[in-house]
Amino acid sequence: MEINQTESKLKRFIFFLLGFIFLIFGILGALFPIVPGFLFLIPAVFFFAKASKTFNNWIRNSKYFKKYFGEHTPHKKN
Protein backbone atom coordinates (compact mmCIF):
# COMPACT_ATOMS: atom_id res chain seq x y z
CA MET A 1 0.00 0.00 0.00
CA GLU A 2 1.44 3.32 -1.03
CA ILE A 3 1.03 6.28 1.27
CA ASN A 4 0.79 9.55 -0.63
CA GLN A 5 1.64 12.73 1.19
CA THR A 6 -0.97 15.47 1.36
CA GLU A 7 -0.12 19.01 0.41
CA SER A 8 -3.08 20.81 1.97
CA LYS A 9 -2.43 22.23 5.45
CA LEU A 10 -6.00 21.45 6.50
CA LYS A 11 -5.67 17.80 5.46
CA ARG A 12 -2.31 17.51 7.22
CA PHE A 13 -3.85 18.98 10.39
CA ILE A 14 -6.78 16.55 10.21
CA PHE A 15 -4.41 13.59 9.73
CA PHE A 16 -2.27 14.72 12.70
CA LEU A 17 -5.40 15.14 14.81
CA LEU A 18 -6.67 11.68 13.87
CA GLY A 19 -3.23 10.24 14.54
CA PHE A 20 -3.15 11.72 18.04
CA ILE A 21 -6.70 10.55 18.77
CA PHE A 22 -5.85 6.99 17.77
CA LEU A 23 -2.56 7.20 19.70
CA ILE A 24 -4.42 8.24 22.85
CA PHE A 25 -6.86 5.35 22.43
CA GLY A 26 -3.91 3.01 21.91
CA ILE A 27 -2.26 4.20 25.11
CA LEU A 28 -5.55 3.84 26.99
CA GLY A 29 -5.82 0.33 25.57
CA ALA A 30 -2.45 -0.51 27.08
CA LEU A 31 -3.64 0.74 30.46
CA PHE A 32 -7.14 -0.76 30.43
CA PRO A 33 -7.50 -4.39 29.35
CA ILE A 34 -11.04 -3.86 27.99
CA VAL A 35 -9.87 -1.72 25.04
CA PRO A 36 -7.56 -3.39 22.48
CA GLY A 37 -4.75 -0.84 22.29
CA PHE A 38 -2.76 -2.37 19.44
CA LEU A 39 -5.67 -2.03 17.03
CA PHE A 40 -5.67 1.73 17.58
CA LEU A 41 -1.92 2.12 17.07
CA ILE A 42 -1.99 0.83 13.49
CA PRO A 43 -4.29 3.62 12.21
CA ALA A 44 -2.28 6.14 14.26
CA VAL A 45 0.88 5.19 12.37
CA PHE A 46 -1.01 5.42 9.07
CA PHE A 47 -2.39 8.90 9.82
CA PHE A 48 0.97 10.20 11.04
CA ALA A 49 2.62 8.85 7.88
CA LYS A 50 0.00 10.58 5.72
CA ALA A 51 0.52 13.86 7.54
CA SER A 52 4.32 13.96 7.74
CA LYS A 53 6.88 13.06 5.10
CA THR A 54 9.56 12.97 7.78
CA PHE A 55 7.63 10.45 9.88
CA ASN A 56 6.88 8.36 6.78
CA ASN A 57 10.58 8.21 5.87
CA TRP A 58 11.55 7.40 9.46
CA ILE A 59 9.09 4.47 9.59
CA ARG A 60 10.31 3.11 6.26
CA ASN A 61 14.00 3.36 7.18
CA SER A 62 13.87 2.51 10.89
CA LYS A 63 15.72 -0.67 11.83
CA TYR A 64 12.81 -2.00 13.88
CA PHE A 65 9.81 -0.86 11.82
CA LYS A 66 11.30 -1.47 8.38
CA LYS A 67 10.47 -5.17 8.45
CA TYR A 68 6.81 -4.37 9.16
CA PHE A 69 6.19 -1.27 7.05
CA GLY A 70 9.16 -0.72 4.75
CA GLU A 71 8.97 -3.89 2.72
CA HIS A 72 5.20 -3.81 2.27
CA THR A 73 4.96 -0.28 0.94
CA PRO A 74 6.45 0.52 -2.45
CA HIS A 75 8.86 3.44 -2.69
CA LYS A 76 8.40 6.14 -5.27
CA LYS A 77 11.34 6.47 -7.60
CA ASN A 78 12.36 10.05 -8.26
Secondary structure as GFF3:
##gff-version 3
##sequence-region A 1 78
A	DSSP	alpha_helix	9	31	.	.	.	ID=ss1
A	DSSP	alpha_helix	37	51	.	.	.	ID=ss2
A	DSSP	alpha_helix	53	61	.	.	.	ID=ss3
A	DSSP	pi_helix	66	70	.	.	.	ID=ss4
###
